[in-house]
Amino acid sequence: MRSVNVKFLRPGQIVADAITNSSGAVLCPLGYTLTEIAIERLKNGNVGSVWVEGNPDAGPDVNALESKLCKRFEGVTNPSLLRIKSMFQKRVDLLREEFGG
């Protein structure tokens, strides 16, 4: 089981803990298979994150990725290359947000 930010939910993921709103009403029950429509409703309902089935260690080693990125661009001063590094850093930051690390 792992917690996933709502913006990273995908259709087909299975809810591992019932999702409720602030009033306690069940939005998605335990075991529910998420659909695109359900995910949109969760986003619109200001749900922050959801517990889904799956191994929390299934994601990438974000710290290792960031370390490799920094080593590859170490000493680089070319503005074009630094923009490329910035694009990769944004992707690493999104991975960190999605998978933790």
PyMOL commands that place a pseudoatom at each C-alpha (Angstrom):
pseudoatom trace, name=CA, resn=MET, resi=1, chain=A, elem=C, hetatm=0, pos=[0.000, 0.000, 0.000]
pseudoatom trace, name=CA, resn=ARG, resi=2, chain=A, elem=C, hetatm=0, pos=[1.268, 3.487, -0.802]
pseudoatom trace, name=CA, resn=SER, resi=3, chain=A, elem=C, hetatm=0, pos=[-0.017, 7.014, -0.636]
pseudoatom trace, name=CA, resn=VAL, resi=4, chain=A, elem=C, hetatm=0, pos=[-0.332, 8.724, -4.020]
pseudoatom trace, name=CA, resn=ASN, resi=5, chain=A, elem=C, hetatm=0, pos=[-0.972, 12.402, -4.655]
pseudoatom trace, name=CA, resn=VAL, resi=6, chain=A, elem=C, hetatm=0, pos=[-4.310, 12.697, -6.488]
pseudoatom trace, name=CA, resn=LYS, resi=7, chain=A, elem=C, hetatm=0, pos=[-2.706, 14.357, -9.493]
pseudoatom trace, name=CA, resn=PHE, resi=8, chain=A, elem=C, hetatm=0, pos=[-0.642, 11.175, -10.046]
pseudoatom trace, name=CA, resn=LEU, resi=9, chain=A, elem=C, hetatm=0, pos=[-3.506, 8.687, -9.812]
pseudoatom trace, name=CA, resn=ARG, resi=10, chain=A, elem=C, hetatm=0, pos=[-4.077, 6.467, -12.832]
pseudoatom trace, name=CA, resn=PRO, resi=11, chain=A, elem=C, hetatm=0, pos=[-7.153, 4.538, -13.967]
pseudoatom trace, name=CA, resn=GLY, resi=12, chain=A, elem=C, hetatm=0, pos=[-6.960, 0.928, -12.844]
pseudoatom trace, name=CA, resn=GLN, resi=13, chain=A, elem=C, hetatm=0, pos=[-5.299, 1.609, -9.496]
pseudoatom trace, name=CA, resn=ILE, resi=14, chain=A, elem=C, hetatm=0, pos=[-7.102, 0.001, -6.578]
pseudoatom trace, name=CA, resn=VAL, resi=15, chain=A, elem=C, hetatm=0, pos=[-8.074, 1.992, -3.485]
pseudoatom trace, name=CA, resn=ALA, resi=16, chain=A, elem=C, hetatm=0, pos=[-6.421, 0.466, -0.402]
pseudoatom trace, name=CA, resn=ASP, resi=17, chain=A, elem=C, hetatm=0, pos=[-8.272, 2.593, 2.175]
pseudoatom trace, name=CA, resn=ALA, resi=18, chain=A, elem=C, hetatm=0, pos=[-11.736, 4.110, 1.778]
pseudoatom trace, name=CA, resn=ILE, resi=19, chain=A, elem=C, hetatm=0, pos=[-11.650, 7.710, 0.562]
pseudoatom trace, name=CA, resn=THR, resi=20, chain=A, elem=C, hetatm=0, pos=[-13.932, 10.029, 2.495]
pseudoatom trace, name=CA, resn=ASN, resi=21, chain=A, elem=C, hetatm=0, pos=[-14.723, 13.720, 2.344]
pseudoatom trace, name=CA, resn=SER, resi=22, chain=A, elem=C, hetatm=0, pos=[-14.528, 16.131, 5.281]
pseudoatom trace, name=CA, resn=SER, resi=23, chain=A, elem=C, hetatm=0, pos=[-18.064, 15.143, 6.332]
pseudoatom trace, name=CA, resn=GLY, resi=24, chain=A, elem=C, hetatm=0, pos=[-17.143, 11.456, 6.444]
pseudoatom trace, name=CA, resn=ALA, resi=25, chain=A, elem=C, hetatm=0, pos=[-19.104, 10.474, 3.338]
pseudoatom trace, name=CA, resn=VAL, resi=26, chain=A, elem=C, hetatm=0, pos=[-17.400, 7.669, 1.402]
pseudoatom trace, name=CA, resn=LEU, resi=27, chain=A, elem=C, hetatm=0, pos=[-16.255, 8.863, -2.022]
pseudoatom trace, name=CA, resn=CYS, resi=28, chain=A, elem=C, hetatm=0, pos=[-14.590, 5.585, -3.022]
pseudoatom trace, name=CA, resn=PRO, resi=29, chain=A, elem=C, hetatm=0, pos=[-14.794, 2.391, -0.962]
pseudoatom trace, name=CA, resn=LEU, resi=30, chain=A, elem=C, hetatm=0, pos=[-11.921, 0.082, -0.099]
pseudoatom trace, name=CA, resn=GLY, resi=31, chain=A, elem=C, hetatm=0, pos=[-11.121, -2.090, -3.138]
pseudoatom trace, name=CA, resn=TYR, resi=32, chain=A, elem=C, hetatm=0, pos=[-12.610, 0.340, -5.670]
pseudoatom trace, name=CA, resn=THR, resi=33, chain=A, elem=C, hetatm=0, pos=[-10.835, 0.369, -9.040]
pseudoatom trace, name=CA, resn=LEU, resi=34, chain=A, elem=C, hetatm=0, pos=[-10.229, 3.984, -10.029]
pseudoatom trace, name=CA, resn=THR, resi=35, chain=A, elem=C, hetatm=0, pos=[-11.567, 5.335, -13.309]
pseudoatom trace, name=CA, resn=GLU, resi=36, chain=A, elem=C, hetatm=0, pos=[-10.782, 8.588, -15.109]
pseudoatom trace, name=CA, resn=ILE, resi=37, chain=A, elem=C, hetatm=0, pos=[-14.132, 10.008, -13.977]
pseudoatom trace, name=CA, resn=ALA, resi=38, chain=A, elem=C, hetatm=0, pos=[-13.536, 9.037, -10.329]
pseudoatom trace, name=CA, resn=ILE, resi=39, chain=A, elem=C, hetatm=0, pos=[-10.060, 10.590, -10.405]
pseudoatom trace, name=CA, resn=GLU, resi=40, chain=A, elem=C, hetatm=0, pos=[-11.459, 13.845, -11.808]
pseudoatom trace, name=CA, resn=ARG, resi=41, chain=A, elem=C, hetatm=0, pos=[-14.105, 13.922, -9.068]
pseudoatom trace, name=CA, resn=LEU, resi=42, chain=A, elem=C, hetatm=0, pos=[-11.430, 13.398, -6.414]
pseudoatom trace, name=CA, resn=LYS, resi=43, chain=A, elem=C, hetatm=0, pos=[-9.377, 16.248, -7.890]
pseudoatom trace, name=CA, resn=ASN, resi=44, chain=A, elem=C, hetatm=0, pos=[-12.437, 18.508, -7.997]
pseudoatom trace, name=CA, resn=GLY, resi=45, chain=A, elem=C, hetatm=0, pos=[-13.307, 17.477, -4.429]
pseudoatom trace, name=CA, resn=ASN, resi=46, chain=A, elem=C, hetatm=0, pos=[-9.933, 18.719, -3.162]
pseudoatom trace, name=CA, resn=VAL, resi=47, chain=A, elem=C, hetatm=0, pos=[-8.765, 15.270, -2.057]
pseudoatom trace, name=CA, resn=GLY, resi=48, chain=A, elem=C, hetatm=0, pos=[-5.011, 15.519, -1.525]
pseudoatom trace, name=CA, resn=SER, resi=49, chain=A, elem=C, hetatm=0, pos=[-3.799, 11.939, -1.610]
pseudoatom trace, name=CA, resn=VAL, resi=50, chain=A, elem=C, hetatm=0, pos=[-5.153, 8.414, -1.745]
pseudoatom trace, name=CA, resn=TRP, resi=51, chain=A, elem=C, hetatm=0, pos=[-3.894, 5.094, -0.418]
pseudoatom trace, name=CA, resn=VAL, resi=52, chain=A, elem=C, hetatm=0, pos=[-3.660, 2.612, -3.292]
pseudoatom trace, name=CA, resn=GLU, resi=53, chain=A, elem=C, hetatm=0, pos=[-2.564, -0.996, -3.466]
pseudoatom trace, name=CA, resn=GLY, resi=54, chain=A, elem=C, hetatm=0, pos=[0.995, -1.539, -4.534]
pseudoatom trace, name=CA, resn=ASN, resi=55, chain=A, elem=C, hetatm=0, pos=[4.516, -1.706, -3.284]
pseudoatom trace, name=CA, resn=PRO, resi=56, chain=A, elem=C, hetatm=0, pos=[5.822, 1.625, -1.956]
pseudoatom trace, name=CA, resn=ASP, resi=57, chain=A, elem=C, hetatm=0, pos=[9.301, 0.598, -3.104]
pseudoatom trace, name=CA, resn=ALA, resi=58, chain=A, elem=C, hetatm=0, pos=[8.139, 0.216, -6.696]
pseudoatom trace, name=CA, resn=GLY, resi=59, chain=A, elem=C, hetatm=0, pos=[9.169, 3.749, -7.639]
pseudoatom trace, name=CA, resn=PRO, resi=60, chain=A, elem=C, hetatm=0, pos=[12.552, 4.975, -8.803]
pseudoatom trace, name=CA, resn=ASP, resi=61, chain=A, elem=C, hetatm=0, pos=[15.392, 5.909, -6.454]
pseudoatom trace, name=CA, resn=VAL, resi=62, chain=A, elem=C, hetatm=0, pos=[14.829, 9.650, -6.795]
pseudoatom trace, name=CA, resn=ASN, resi=63, chain=A, elem=C, hetatm=0, pos=[17.856, 10.638, -4.719]
pseudoatom trace, name=CA, resn=ALA, resi=64, chain=A, elem=C, hetatm=0, pos=[20.136, 8.520, -6.921]
pseudoatom trace, name=CA, resn=LEU, resi=65, chain=A, elem=C, hetatm=0, pos=[18.642, 10.089, -10.051]
pseudoatom trace, name=CA, resn=GLU, resi=66, chain=A, elem=C, hetatm=0, pos=[19.224, 13.570, -8.690]
pseudoatom trace, name=CA, resn=SER, resi=67, chain=A, elem=C, hetatm=0, pos=[22.785, 12.689, -7.712]
pseudoatom trace, name=CA, resn=LYS, resi=68, chain=A, elem=C, hetatm=0, pos=[23.532, 11.425, -11.229]
pseudoatom trace, name=CA, resn=LEU, resi=69, chain=A, elem=C, hetatm=0, pos=[22.001, 14.557, -12.727]
pseudoatom trace, name=CA, resn=CYS, resi=70, chain=A, elem=C, hetatm=0, pos=[24.190, 16.815, -10.593]
pseudoatom trace, name=CA, resn=LYS, resi=71, chain=A, elem=C, hetatm=0, pos=[27.332, 14.828, -11.466]
pseudoatom trace, name=CA, resn=ARG, resi=72, chain=A, elem=C, hetatm=0, pos=[26.611, 14.952, -15.190]
pseudoatom trace, name=CA, resn=PHE, resi=73, chain=A, elem=C, hetatm=0, pos=[26.179, 18.718, -15.151]
pseudoatom trace, name=CA, resn=GLU, resi=74, chain=A, elem=C, hetatm=0, pos=[28.946, 19.442, -12.640]
pseudoatom trace, name=CA, resn=GLY, resi=75, chain=A, elem=C, hetatm=0, pos=[30.977, 22.432, -13.795]
pseudoatom trace, name=CA, resn=VAL, resi=76, chain=A, elem=C, hetatm=0, pos=[28.648, 23.226, -16.709]
pseudoatom trace, name=CA, resn=THR, resi=77, chain=A, elem=C, hetatm=0, pos=[28.205, 26.943, -17.313]
pseudoatom trace, name=CA, resn=ASN, resi=78, chain=A, elem=C, hetatm=0, pos=[26.657, 26.960, -20.791]
pseudoatom trace, name=CA, resn=PRO, resi=79, chain=A, elem=C, hetatm=0, pos=[23.177, 28.536, -20.446]
pseudoatom trace, name=CA, resn=SER, resi=80, chain=A, elem=C, hetatm=0, pos=[21.603, 26.141, -22.977]
pseudoatom trace, name=CA, resn=LEU, resi=81, chain=A, elem=C, hetatm=0, pos=[22.907, 23.104, -21.137]
pseudoatom trace, name=CA, resn=LEU, resi=82, chain=A, elem=C, hetatm=0, pos=[21.801, 24.561, -17.807]
pseudoatom trace, name=CA, resn=ARG, resi=83, chain=A, elem=C, hetatm=0, pos=[18.272, 24.917, -19.225]
pseudoatom trace, name=CA, resn=ILE, resi=84, chain=A, elem=C, hetatm=0, pos=[18.390, 21.234, -20.142]
pseudoatom trace, name=CA, resn=LYS, resi=85, chain=A, elem=C, hetatm=0, pos=[19.521, 20.411, -16.604]
pseudoatom trace, name=CA, resn=SER, resi=86, chain=A, elem=C, hetatm=0, pos=[16.644, 22.500, -15.274]
pseudoatom trace, name=CA, resn=MET, resi=87, chain=A, elem=C, hetatm=0, pos=[14.149, 20.501, -17.357]
pseudoatom trace, name=CA, resn=PHE, resi=88, chain=A, elem=C, hetatm=0, pos=[15.529, 17.238, -15.974]
pseudoatom trace, name=CA, resn=GLN, resi=89, chain=A, elem=C, hetatm=0, pos=[15.489, 18.651, -12.445]
pseudoatom trace, name=CA, resn=LYS, resi=90, chain=A, elem=C, hetatm=0, pos=[11.790, 19.480, -12.813]
pseudoatom trace, name=CA, resn=ARG, resi=91, chain=A, elem=C, hetatm=0, pos=[11.142, 15.858, -13.805]
pseudoatom trace, name=CA, resn=VAL, resi=92, chain=A, elem=C, hetatm=0, pos=[13.120, 14.609, -10.796]
pseudoatom trace, name=CA, resn=ASP, resi=93, chain=A, elem=C, hetatm=0, pos=[11.087, 16.929, -8.564]
pseudoatom trace, name=CA, resn=LEU, resi=94, chain=A, elem=C, hetatm=0, pos=[7.840, 15.499, -9.976]
pseudoatom trace, name=CA, resn=LEU, resi=95, chain=A, elem=C, hetatm=0, pos=[9.106, 11.961, -9.349]
pseudoatom trace, name=CA, resn=ARG, resi=96, chain=A, elem=C, hetatm=0, pos=[9.964, 12.915, -5.778]
pseudoatom trace, name=CA, resn=GLU, resi=97, chain=A, elem=C, hetatm=0, pos=[6.462, 14.300, -5.294]
pseudoatom trace, name=CA, resn=GLU, resi=98, chain=A, elem=C, hetatm=0, pos=[4.894, 11.183, -6.800]
pseudoatom trace, name=CA, resn=PHE, resi=99, chain=A, elem=C, hetatm=0, pos=[7.039, 8.501, -5.191]
pseudoatom trace, name=CA, resn=GLY, resi=100, chain=A, elem=C, hetatm=0, pos=[8.666, 10.260, -2.258]
pseudoatom trace, name=CA, resn=GLY, resi=101, chain=A, elem=C, hetatm=0, pos=[12.350, 10.057, -1.607]
for i in range(1, 101): cmd.bond("trace and resi %d" % i, "trace and resi %d" % (i + 1))
show_as sticks, trace
zoom trace
